[in-house]
Amino acid sequence: MAETSTRVSRPEVAGARRLVVLAGERDSGETCRTFVFHQENHTLGNALCSMLLTNSQVVFAGYTIPHPAEDQMHLRIQTGPDYLAQTALKKALVDLRALTSLTKTKFQAAEAKFLADHPVK
């Protein structure tokens, strides 16, 4: 039987940047940016878009995976005047981390309760 690799993405290159900011349009200034996340996929893209769209200052948030063979995700953010796209991204990342921590805590509490209520015989 042939052994298969469990690695999903390529190994990280030392010194490589996982997040790159592409320049926005001249007219939009800092309120319209595309961020390129290396070694990320639909999981983070969809979660970040959901978080971004809960922010009333965010006008548009969307992501693409340019090609299945490329290990990257492009996230486009457009915000209202006087609110930087980078600020919106930072807030979404912080909020997403808080949500995942809360979800983990609640799951572990529910699991402990279930195991207490249903002892293994």
Long-range contacts (C-beta under 8 A, 24 or more apart in sequence): 9-39, 9-71, 10-39, 10-71, 12-39, 21-86, 22-74, 24-85, 28-78, 30-84, 30-85, 30-86, 31-78, 31-79, 31-80, 31-81, 31-83, 31-84, 31-85, 32-77, 32-78, 32-79, 32-85, 33-76, 33-77, 33-85, 33-86, 33-89, 34-74, 34-75, 34-76, 34-77, 35-74, 35-75, 35-77, 35-89, 36-72, 36-73, 36-74, 36-75, 37-72, 37-73, 37-74, 37-75, 38-71, 38-72, 39-71, 39-72, 40-72, 40-73, 41-65, 41-73, 42-73, 44-73, 45-73, 45-75, 47-96, 48-75, 48-89, 48-92, 48-93, 48-96, 49-75, 51-92, 51-93, 51-95, 51-96, 51-99, 52-77, 52-88, 52-89, 52-92, 54-95, 55-88, 55-91, 55-92, 57-83, 57-88, 58-88, 61-88
